[in-house]
Amino acid sequence: MDSVIEHTKPAGADFAPALPADAPLDMPVQSLWRKPQRRAVETRPAGLFLRRLIVIGGAAVMTYFAAQEMFLVLNVAGLTLLESLVLGLYVALFAWIAFSFISSCAGFVSLVLRNGKGLGIDPAAPLPELATSTAILLPVYNEAPARIMAGLQSIYESIKSTGRLDHFHFFILSDTTDADAWIAEEAAYLALRERTGGHGRIFYRRRPKNTERKAGNISDWVRRFGGAYPQMLVLDADSVMSGDTIVRMASGMERHPGVGLIQTLPIIVNGSSLFARMQQFAGRIYGPMIAHGIAWWHGSEGNYWGHNAIIRTEAFAAQAGLPHLGGRKPFGGHILSHDFIEAALMRRAGWAIHMIPALSGSYEESPPSLTDLAIRDRRWCQGNLQHAAVLPARGLHWVSRLHLLTGIGSYITAPLWLIFILTGIAISLQAQFVRPEYFTSEFSLFPVWPAQDAERAIWVFVLTMSVLFIPKILAWLALLTRGADRRGSGGMIRSFVSMVLESVLAGLLAPVTMLTQSMAVVSILTGRDSGWNPQRRDDGSLPFREVLHRYGPHTLFGLLLAAGAYAVSVSLFLWMSPVLIGLVLAIPLAMLTSSRSLGLSLRKLGLLRIPEEYATPEELRRANELYRQLAPLEDVPTEAMEHLAADSSLRDAHRRMLPPPRSMGERPIDADLLVGLVKMEEAASIEAAVKDLTPREKAAVLGDHRGLERLAALAR
């Protein structure tokens, strides 16, 4: 086992630069309303038109049949206004799930037949040689350094084991705003170079201003260094990938010069809480089938999920410079969900975008609780709703527009389901309590009574539930055909019990998520911005008071719905019980699913288990081993100024990693820096300076050579 060292060697004349020489690459901002010159797509799979006809046509046929049945349910004595609304909502929502159903069925066939390789990338073939250089980019934002360095070191060592390390450089691209986290990052980076010997191969860059968030972080790198690297592989802070997979992706880009992006299927791992284990089980069992389905009919018009994908730098620079959207936040400003748009713009210019689901060795982590998922979803929701402004852009491929609509629909469907439920209750209340004293605009001797065909309604319900749950059963059946995955998931019986358990818990949480997302949509539409907060990765627990504050409204809403349903009839109350139970029990469900002990107990029983826990891949095992070694070093928080004052080697290395001093008129004046420097001059000690400086002032001072000189003076 490699040892972990806390300190780097003294930074002297042999200090390796933290960045390579600049290799600028122009990345112009794109116009949404002017089509670029388009190149021919060379990697379109055969029969793509027929595949899309099967998926879209099949969904349309299913929706037509379901709409007809629902019409017969409601049109017993003519349609009322509320019944017409229910019919319209049902058709829209059923079309959504029918589309996913047909795509999943296609994925089932592709998965069972062991397809999904694409671009000639065969994971079982001998490892190819490489001719070009690839940059591996790790954007970070106020993350725990131990986690990101453990993952990156594991990737570094895995690539080294392939014998192709000379073709890769690694960049840690920090957007960290917290000064303490920033200095800890630098110390961890220097230690990483010492452990791996990656001097001149592993680089670190921090942006003082994190303009445009992750998209701005990547585009800043492209404009400064992109000219030296034909490909870039973008990671997330919790990403781990195998060297074998990375080499095959880079080779695929070399062999197919018309491909702009290759996306892998990241597998969720390392879940310990019940919620995280649910997410990783669902992703591992259902995810491959879904990925095979979309790869089957997307073809060369695939999508980009923002990480664990390799991108042709030339294509990205030429086409993916994102414009600012007009108007005020939350819809105006820079684009938050940038990945869908970047893929659409590259495809608009003729670059192929491919998903290769057969590539394994790509991993990420899940939010540890329902609350953490909701916080992340709130930001994604705002970003996806922004896509409405991009939909009319000129020259987009129709499949790219469909991707944007899918992103919007993934959040808009939540309030639609909510309205559907509320309208159904309103119809029942109307039939129970409101006298039919209204007439249609046409002459009629009788009023229009709200009436439904109850027996047919049951069959429509069964049809809808079948469309929702059959894909899960198909994914389980596909699992049984893969011996290693079946054994790794606990065998046939345990994996089935796990599927049932996940389905029950997901069903209880679904109405809670529905209401949470509906509230997020309303909040965004009324102008509230989501902000940008770092994600929690391990612990999903929250104090009871905060859980009560977050989920108390869900419980109250559930009680009101229950009262309304019971006022109509006991049968309606029982019919709605799955939705009501989830809402009324939102608080204990949030507490229960965030439990780490419960999640680990189920793991011991072999439930919600995934193959990567049964036979852990080497790169994942190594990343977890390194994290266990490094994490204790972060147990005691280190204040940045005290850390630099106590460690002159780190202070010297930090100074060398700073950008050149500001020249007169070169950049806008930084008010935080000016005030911070004055406070530093007036401080009698480091402790006094720490107490006086605001977080923004401290970060500004530590990013300036004059601030460091004053810090060194106070340290003497």
C-alpha positions in Angstrom: 0.0 0.0 0.0 1.3 3.4 -1.0 1.9 5.7 1.9 0.3 9.1 2.1 2.5 12.1 3.0 1.1 15.3 4.5 3.8 17.7 3.3 5.6 18.3 0.1 9.3 18.7 -0.3 10.5 22.3 0.1 9.7 24.4 -2.9 13.0 25.7 -4.3 14.7 26.2 -7.6 13.5 22.8 -8.7 9.8 23.6 -8.2 7.9 22.2 -11.2 5.5 24.7 -12.6 1.9 24.2 -11.8 0.8 24.9 -15.3 2.2 24.2 -18.8 3.0 26.8 -21.4 0.0 28.6 -22.8 -1.5 27.1 -26.1 -4.3 29.5 -26.8 -7.3 28.4 -28.8 -10.0 30.8 -30.0 -13.5 30.0 -28.6 -16.0 32.5 -30.1 -19.4 33.0 -28.5 -22.0 31.4 -30.7 -25.1 33.0 -32.1 -28.3 31.1 -31.6 -29.8 32.7 -34.6 -27.2 32.2 -37.3 -26.4 28.7 -38.6 -22.8 27.8 -38.9 -21.2 26.0 -41.8 -22.1 22.4 -41.4 -19.9 19.3 -42.0 -21.2 15.9 -43.1 -21.8 13.4 -40.3 -19.7 10.3 -41.1 -20.7 8.0 -38.3 -24.5 7.6 -38.6 -25.6 4.0 -37.8 -27.5 2.1 -40.5 -31.3 2.0 -40.2 -31.4 5.0 -37.9 -34.6 6.4 -39.5 -36.4 3.1 -38.9 -35.2 3.0 -35.3 -36.6 6.4 -34.6 -39.8 5.5 -36.4 -40.2 2.5 -34.1 -39.6 4.5 -30.9 -41.6 7.7 -31.8 -44.3 5.9 -33.8 -44.7 3.3 -31.1 -45.1 5.9 -28.4 -47.6 7.8 -30.6 -49.7 4.6 -31.1 -49.7 3.8 -27.4 -50.7 7.4 -26.6 -53.5 7.3 -29.1 -54.9 4.1 -27.6 -54.6 5.3 -24.0 -56.2 8.7 -25.0 -59.1 6.9 -26.6 -59.6 4.7 -23.5 -59.4 7.7 -21.2 -61.9 9.6 -23.3 -64.4 6.7 -22.9 -63.8 6.8 -19.2 -64.7 10.5 -18.9 -67.2 10.9 -21.7 -70.1 9.0 -20.1 -72.5 12.0 -20.2 -70.4 14.5 -22.1 -67.1 16.2 -21.1 -67.2 18.9 -18.5 -64.5 21.6 -18.4 -62.6 19.8 -15.6 -62.9 16.4 -17.3 -61.5 18.0 -20.5 -58.5 19.3 -18.5 -57.9 15.8 -17.0 -58.0 14.2 -20.5 -55.5 16.7 -21.9 -53.1 16.3 -18.9 -53.4 12.5 -19.1 -52.6 12.4 -22.8 -49.5 14.6 -22.3 -48.3 12.6 -19.3 -48.9 9.3 -20.9 -47.1 10.3 -24.0 -44.1 11.1 -21.8 -44.0 7.7 -20.1 -44.9 5.8 -23.4 -41.9 7.4 -25.1 -39.6 6.2 -22.2 -41.3 2.7 -22.3 -40.6 2.1 -26.0 -37.1 3.4 -25.7 -36.5 1.0 -22.7 -37.9 -1.9 -24.7 -35.4 -1.2 -27.5 -32.7 -1.0 -24.8 -33.8 -4.4 -23.4 -33.3 -6.0 -26.8 -29.9 -4.2 -27.4 -28.7 -5.1 -24.0 -29.6 -8.8 -24.2 -28.0 -9.0 -27.7 -24.8 -7.4 -26.2 -25.0 -4.5 -28.6 -24.2 -0.9 -27.7 -20.5 -0.8 -28.6 -20.6 1.8 -31.4 -17.7 3.4 -33.3 -16.0 0.0 -33.3 -15.0 0.4 -29.7 -14.9 -3.1 -28.3 -14.0 -3.4 -24.6 -12.8 -6.9 -25.2 -10.4 -6.1 -28.0 -6.6 -5.5 -27.4 -5.9 -2.1 -26.0 -5.1 0.3 -28.9 -2.0 2.5 -29.3 -2.5 6.3 -29.2 -1.0 9.0 -31.4 -2.3 12.2 -29.8 -2.5 13.9 -26.5 -5.6 14.1 -24.3 -6.1 16.5 -21.4 -8.1 15.2 -18.4 -10.0 18.1 -16.8 -11.2 17.9 -13.2 -13.3 21.0 -12.3 -13.8 21.5 -8.6 -15.8 23.9 -6.5 -15.3 24.0 -2.7 -14.9 20.2 -2.5 -13.1 18.1 0.1 -9.5 17.8 -1.4 -9.1 14.2 -0.1 -11.9 13.0 -2.3 -10.8 14.7 -5.5 -7.1 13.8 -5.1 -7.9 10.2 -4.4 -10.1 9.9 -7.5 -7.6 11.6 -9.7 -4.6 9.6 -8.4 -6.6 6.4 -9.0 -7.2 7.5 -12.6 -3.6 8.5 -13.1 -2.3 5.1 -11.8 -4.9 3.3 -13.9 -3.8 5.0 -17.1 -0.2 4.5 -16.1 -0.8 0.7 -15.9 -2.0 0.7 -19.6 1.4 2.0 -20.7 -0.1 5.1 -22.4 0.5 7.7 -19.7 2.7 9.8 -22.0 -0.4 10.7 -24.0 -2.2 12.3 -21.0 -2.0 15.5 -18.9 -4.2 16.1 -15.9 -5.6 19.5 -14.9 -7.3 20.4 -11.6 -9.4 23.4 -12.5 -10.4 25.1 -9.3 -13.3 27.5 -9.0 -13.1 27.3 -5.2 -14.2 30.5 -3.4 -13.5 29.5 0.2 -10.0 30.4 1.1 -9.5 27.6 3.5 -10.6 25.0 0.9 -8.4 26.7 -1.7 -5.1 26.4 0.3 -6.0 22.9 1.3 -6.5 22.1 -2.4 -3.1 23.5 -3.2 -1.4 21.5 -0.4 -3.2 18.3 -1.5 -2.2 19.0 -5.1 1.5 19.3 -4.2 1.3 16.1 -2.2 -0.4 14.4 -5.1 2.5 15.3 -7.4 5.0 13.9 -4.8 3.1 10.6 -4.4 2.7 10.0 -8.2 5.8 11.7 -9.5 3.5 13.6 -11.8 5.6 16.8 -12.0 5.1 18.3 -15.4 2.0 16.1 -16.0 -0.4 17.0 -13.2 -1.4 20.7 -13.2 -3.4 23.0 -11.0 -5.2 26.3 -11.9 -7.6 28.4 -9.8 -9.7 31.1 -11.2 -10.1 34.2 -8.9 -13.6 34.8 -10.3 -15.7 31.8 -11.2 -17.5 33.5 -14.0 -20.2 31.3 -15.7 -19.5 28.5 -13.2 -18.5 25.1 -14.6 -19.0 26.1 -18.3 -16.8 29.2 -17.8 -14.2 27.1 -16.0 -13.9 24.7 -19.0 -14.0 27.4 -21.6 -11.3 29.4 -19.7 -9.1 26.3 -20.0 -9.9 25.8 -23.7 -9.0 29.5 -24.5 -5.7 29.2 -22.6 -4.4 25.7 -23.1 -6.8 23.9 -25.6 -4.5 24.4 -28.6 -2.1 21.7 -27.3 -4.7 18.9 -26.9 -6.8 17.4 -29.6 -9.1 15.8 -27.0 -10.2 16.7 -23.5 -11.9 14.4 -21.1 -14.2 16.2 -18.6 -14.7 14.7 -15.1 -16.8 15.7 -12.2 -15.5 16.1 -8.6 -16.7 12.6 -7.7 -15.7 10.9 -11.0 -13.5 7.8 -11.2 -12.7 6.2 -14.6 -10.5 3.2 -15.6 -7.4 3.8 -17.7 -8.6 1.1 -20.1 -11.9 2.9 -20.8 -10.1 6.3 -21.2 -7.6 4.9 -23.7 -10.3 3.3 -25.8 -12.3 6.6 -25.8 -9.2 8.5 -26.9 -8.5 5.9 -29.6 -12.1 6.2 -30.8 -11.7 10.0 -31.2 -8.5 9.5 -33.2 -10.1 6.9 -35.6 -13.2 9.0 -36.2 -12.3 12.6 -37.0 -16.0 13.6 -37.4 -16.9 12.6 -33.9 -17.2 15.6 -31.5 -18.0 13.8 -28.3 -18.2 10.3 -26.8 -20.3 9.9 -23.6 -20.0 6.9 -21.3 -22.6 5.6 -18.9 -21.4 6.6 -15.3 -22.3 4.0 -12.7 -23.3 5.3 -9.3 -21.1 3.8 -6.6 -20.0 4.2 -2.9 -23.5 4.8 -1.6 -23.9 4.2 2.1 -27.2 5.9 3.1 -30.5 4.1 2.2 -31.3 6.8 -0.3 -27.9 6.6 -2.0 -28.1 2.9 -2.2 -31.5 3.1 -3.8 -30.2 5.5 -6.3 -27.1 3.3 -7.2 -29.1 0.1 -7.4 -31.6 1.8 -9.7 -28.8 3.3 -11.8 -26.9 0.0 -12.0 -29.9 -2.2 -12.8 -32.1 0.0 -14.9 -29.5 2.4 -16.2 -27.7 0.1 -18.7 -31.0 -0.8 -20.4 -32.0 2.9 -20.6 -28.6 3.8 -22.0 -28.7 1.1 -24.6 -32.2 2.3 -25.7 -31.2 5.9 -26.2 -27.9 4.9 -27.9 -29.9 2.7 -30.2 -32.1 5.4 -31.6 -30.0 8.6 -30.9 -27.2 7.3 -33.1 -24.9 10.2 -34.0 -27.3 12.7 -32.4 -26.6 11.8 -28.8 -26.4 14.0 -25.8 -23.8 15.2 -23.2 -24.3 14.8 -19.5 -21.5 17.1 -18.4 -18.9 14.7 -17.2 -17.2 11.3 -17.9 -17.2 12.1 -21.6 -14.4 12.8 -24.0 -14.7 15.9 -26.3 -12.9 17.0 -29.5 -11.3 20.3 -28.4 -11.5 21.8 -31.9 -15.2 21.1 -32.2 -15.9 22.4 -28.7 -13.9 25.5 -29.1 -15.4 26.3 -32.5 -19.1 25.7 -31.6 -19.7 25.5 -27.9 -19.0 29.1 -26.8 -22.2 29.8 -25.0 -24.0 33.1 -25.4 -25.7 34.9 -22.5 -29.5 34.7 -22.6 -31.4 37.9 -22.6 -33.6 39.0 -19.8 -33.2 38.8 -16.0 -32.5 35.8 -13.9 -33.6 33.0 -13.5 -34.0 32.7 -17.3 -31.5 35.3 -18.4 -27.8 35.4 -17.9 -25.3 32.5 -18.5 -26.7 29.1 -19.3 -26.7 26.8 -16.2 -27.4 23.4 -17.8 -24.7 23.9 -20.3 -24.0 20.3 -21.4 -27.2 19.8 -23.4 -26.6 23.1 -25.2 -22.9 22.4 -25.9 -23.9 19.0 -27.5 -26.7 20.6 -29.6 -24.4 23.4 -30.9 -21.6 20.9 -31.8 -24.2 18.7 -33.6 -25.6 21.7 -35.4 -22.2 22.2 -37.1 -22.1 18.5 -38.1 -20.0 17.0 -35.3 -21.4 13.5 -34.3 -22.3 13.0 -30.6 -22.3 9.3 -29.5 -23.2 7.4 -26.4 -21.3 4.1 -26.0 -23.1 2.2 -23.3 -20.9 -0.9 -23.7 -18.0 1.0 -22.2 -17.7 0.2 -18.5 -15.2 1.7 -16.0 -17.0 5.0 -15.6 -18.2 5.9 -12.1 -19.8 8.7 -10.1 -21.6 9.2 -6.8 -25.1 10.0 -5.7 -26.5 12.6 -3.4 -26.8 11.0 0.0 -30.3 12.1 0.8 -33.6 13.2 -0.7 -32.8 16.7 0.6 -29.4 16.8 -1.2 -31.0 15.6 -4.4 -33.6 18.3 -4.1 -30.9 21.0 -3.7 -29.1 19.8 -6.8 -32.4 19.4 -8.7 -33.3 23.0 -7.9 -30.3 24.2 -9.9 -30.8 21.7 -12.7 -34.5 22.7 -12.9 -33.6 26.3 -13.5 -31.0 25.4 -16.0 -33.3 23.0 -17.9 -36.1 25.6 -18.0 -33.7 28.0 -19.6 -33.6 25.6 -22.5 -36.9 27.0 -23.6 -35.1 30.1 -24.8 -32.7 27.9 -26.9 -35.3 25.7 -28.5 -36.0 28.1 -31.4 -32.3 28.5 -32.2 -31.6 28.2 -36.0 -30.0 25.0 -37.4 -30.4 22.7 -34.5 -31.0 19.0 -35.4 -34.6 17.9 -34.5 -33.2 15.2 -32.1 -31.2 17.9 -30.3 -34.4 19.9 -29.9 -36.0 16.7 -28.5 -33.2 16.5 -26.0 -33.9 20.0 -24.8 -37.7 19.3 -24.6 -36.9 16.1 -22.6 -34.8 18.2 -20.2 -37.6 20.7 -19.8 -40.2 17.9 -19.5 -38.3 16.2 -16.7 -39.3 19.0 -14.4 -42.5 20.3 -16.0 -44.1 16.9 -15.7 -44.0 17.3 -11.8 -46.5 20.2 -11.7 -48.5 18.5 -14.5 -49.0 15.4 -12.3 -49.9 17.6 -9.4 -52.5 19.5 -11.4 -53.8 16.1 -12.7 -54.3 14.8 -9.2 -55.9 18.0 -7.9 -58.2 18.2 -10.9 -59.3 14.6 -10.4 -60.2 15.3 -6.8 -62.0 18.5 -7.9 -64.1 16.4 -10.3 -65.0 14.0 -7.5 -65.9 16.8 -5.1 -68.0 18.4 -7.9 -69.9 15.2 -8.5 -70.5 14.8 -4.7 -71.4 18.2 -3.6 -72.2 20.6 -6.5 -75.7 20.6 -7.9 -75.6 20.4 -11.7 -77.3 23.7 -12.5 -75.1 24.5 -15.5 -75.9 23.8 -19.2 -73.8 23.5 -22.3 -73.8 26.4 -24.8 -75.9 24.2 -27.2 -79.6 23.5 -26.6 -80.1 20.6 -24.2 -83.0 19.4 -22.0 -80.6 18.1 -19.4 -77.5 19.4 -17.5 -74.1 17.9 -18.0 -73.3 15.7 -15.1 -69.7 14.8 -14.3 -69.7 11.0 -14.6 -67.1 8.4 -15.3 -66.9 4.8 -16.3 -65.4 3.3 -13.2 -64.7 -0.2 -14.6 -62.9 1.2 -17.6 -61.0 3.6 -15.3 -59.5 0.6 -13.5 -58.1 -0.8 -16.8 -56.7 2.6 -17.7 -55.0 2.7 -14.3 -53.6 -0.8 -14.8 -52.3 0.1 -18.3 -50.6 3.2 -17.0 -49.0 1.4 -14.1 -47.8 -1.4 -16.4 -46.1 1.2 -18.7 -44.3 2.5 -15.6 -43.2 -0.8 -14.1 -42.6 -3.2 -17.0 -39.3 -1.5 -17.9 -38.1 -2.3 -14.3 -39.0 -6.0 -14.8 -37.3 -6.0 -18.2 -34.1 -4.6 -16.7 -34.2 -7.3 -14.0 -34.7 -10.0 -16.7 -31.8 -8.5 -18.7 -29.7 -8.7 -15.5 -30.4 -12.4 -15.2 -28.8 -13.0 -18.6 -25.4 -11.5 -17.4 -24.0 -14.0 -14.9 -21.4 -11.8 -13.3 -23.8 -8.9 -12.8 -26.5 -11.3 -11.5 -24.2 -12.8 -8.9 -22.9 -9.3 -8.0 -26.4 -8.1 -7.4 -27.1 -10.9 -4.9 -28.5 -13.5 -7.3 -31.9 -13.9 -8.8 -33.9 -13.9 -5.5 -32.1 -11.1 -3.7 -32.0 -8.9 -6.8 -35.7 -9.3 -7.3 -36.4 -8.5 -3.6 -34.1 -5.4 -4.0 -36.1 -4.4 -7.1 -39.4 -4.6 -5.2 -37.9 -2.7 -2.2 -36.5 0.0 -4.4 -39.9 0.3 -6.3 -41.9 0.6 -3.1 -39.5 3.2 -1.6 -39.3 5.1 -4.9 -43.1 5.0 -5.1 -43.5 6.5 -1.6 -40.9 9.2 -2.4 -42.4 10.0 -5.8 -45.2 12.3 -4.5 -42.7 14.0 -2.2 -40.4 14.7 -5.2 -43.4 15.7 -7.3 -44.4 18.4 -4.8 -40.8 19.5 -4.3 -40.2 19.9 -8.0 -43.5 21.7 -8.4 -42.5 24.2 -5.8 -39.1 24.6 -7.5 -40.8 25.3 -10.8 -43.1 27.9 -9.3 -40.2 29.5 -7.4 -38.1 29.7 -10.6 -41.0 31.1 -12.6 -41.5 33.8 -10.0 -37.9 34.9 -10.5 -35.9 33.2 -7.7 -32.3 32.2 -8.7 -31.0 28.8 -7.6 -27.5 30.0 -6.6 -24.5 27.6 -6.7 -23.7 25.5 -3.6 -21.2 22.7 -3.2 -22.6 19.2 -3.0 -22.4 17.0 0.0 -21.0 13.6 -0.9 -21.1 11.4 2.2 -23.4 12.3 5.0 -27.1 12.9 4.2 -28.3 13.3 7.8 -30.0 16.6 8.8 -31.2 17.9 12.2 -34.9 17.1 12.8 -35.8 20.8 12.9 -34.5 21.3 9.4 -36.2 18.2 8.1 -39.4 19.5 9.7 -39.0 22.8 8.0 -38.3 21.3 4.6 -41.0 18.6 4.6 -43.6 20.0 7.0 -45.4 21.6 4.0 -45.5 18.2 2.2 -47.1 16.6 5.3 -49.7 19.4 5.6 -50.5 19.2 1.9 -50.9 15.4 2.2 -53.3 15.8 5.1 -55.4 18.3 3.1 -55.5 16.0 0.1 -56.5 13.1 2.4 -59.3 15.1 3.9 -60.6 16.1 0.5 -60.5 12.5 -0.8 -62.2 11.1 2.3 -64.9 13.8 2.0 -65.8 12.3 -1.3 -65.7 8.6 -0.4 -63.7 6.0 1.4 -63.0 4.3 -2.0 -61.4 7.5 -3.4 -59.3 7.8 -0.2 -58.1 4.2 -0.6 -57.5 4.8 -4.3 -55.2 7.7 -3.6 -53.5 6.1 -0.6 -50.1 5.6 -2.3 -49.8 9.3 -3.0 -51.3 10.3 0.4 -49.0 7.9 2.4 -45.9 9.3 0.8 -46.8 12.9 1.4 -48.1 12.4 5.0 -45.0 10.4 5.9 -42.6 12.8 4.1 -40.7 13.7 7.3 -40.0 10.2 8.6 -39.3 9.0 5.0 -36.7 11.8 4.6 -35.1 10.8 8.0 -35.3 7.1 7.2 -33.8 7.2 3.8 -30.9 9.4 4.9 -29.9 6.8 7.4 -26.4 5.4 6.8 -26.8 2.5 9.3 -30.0 1.3 7.6 -28.4 1.4 4.2 -25.3 -0.6 5.4 -27.6 -3.1 7.2 -29.4 -3.8 3.9 -26.0 -4.2 2.3 -25.1 -6.9 4.8 -28.3 -8.7 3.9 -27.3 -8.6 0.2 -30.1 -6.2 -0.7 -29.7 -3.1 -3.0 -26.3 -4.5 -3.8 -24.5 -3.8 -7.1 -21.8 -5.8 -8.8 -19.1 -3.2 -8.1 -19.6 -4.0 -4.4 -19.2 -7.7 -5.0 -16.1 -7.5 -7.2 -14.8 -4.0 -6.9 -12.9 -2.8 -10.0 -9.3 -2.0 -9.3 -9.5 1.8 -10.1 -12.5 2.1 -7.7 -10.9 0.0 -5.0 -7.8 2.2 -5.3 -9.7 5.4 -5.1 -11.6 4.3 -2.0 -8.3 3.1 -0.4 -6.6 6.4 -1.0 -9.6 8.3 0.3 -9.6 6.3 3.5 -5.9 7.3 3.9 -6.3 10.9 3.1 -9.6 11.8 4.7 -8.3 11.7 8.3 -5.9 14.5 7.4 -9.0 16.7 6.9 -10.7 15.9 10.1 -9.2 19.0 11.8 -10.1 22.1 9.6 -7.1 24.3 8.8 -7.4 28.0 8.6 -5.7 29.2 5.4 -3.7 32.1 6.7 -2.4 30.2 9.7 -1.6 27.2 7.4 0.5 29.4 5.0 2.2 31.2 7.9 3.2 28.0 9.5 4.4 26.3 6.3 6.9 28.4 4.4 7.3 25.7 1.6 3.6 25.8 1.0 3.6 29.6 1.1 6.4 29.7 -1.5 4.6 27.2 -3.7 1.3 29.1 -3.4 3.1 32.3 -4.4 4.4 30.6 -7.5 1.0 29.4 -8.5 -0.6 32.9 -8.4 -1.2 34.8 -11.6 1.2 37.7 -12.3 0.7 40.9 -10.3 -2.0 43.2 -11.6 -0.7 45.9 -13.9 -2.2 49.4 -13.8 -5.5 49.4 -15.8 -5.2 45.7 -16.7 -8.2 44.4 -14.8 -11.1 46.0 -12.9 -10.3 47.2 -9.4 -11.1 44.6 -6.8 -12.8 46.4 -3.8 -12.4 43.3 -1.6 -8.7 43.2 -2.3 -8.2 46.9 -1.5 -10.1 46.7 1.8 -8.4 43.4 2.7 -4.9 44.9 2.1 -5.8 47.8 4.4 -7.0 45.5 7.1 -3.8 43.4 6.8 -1.6 46.5 7.2 -3.6 47.4 10.3 -3.5 43.9 11.8 -1.1 43.3 14.6 -1.1 39.5 14.2 -2.4 36.8 12.0 -5.1 36.0 14.5 -6.3 39.6 14.3 -6.3 39.6 10.5 -8.3 36.4 10.4 -10.9 37.9 12.7 -11.1 41.1 10.7 -11.3 39.8 7.2 -14.5 38.7 5.5 -14.3 35.5 3.5 -14.2 37.4 0.2 -11.5 39.7 1.5 -9.4 36.8 2.8 -9.6 35.0 -0.6 -8.6 38.2 -2.4 -5.7 38.9 -0.1 -4.3 35.4 -0.4 -4.6 35.7 -4.2 -2.3 38.8 -4.2 1.5 39.0 -3.9 1.2 42.1 -1.6 -1.1 40.2 0.7 1.3 37.3 0.9 4.2 39.6 1.7 2.2 41.1 4.6 1.3 37.6 5.8 4.9 36.6 5.8 5.8 39.7 7.8 3.1 38.8 10.4 4.4 35.3 10.6 7.9 36.3 11.6 
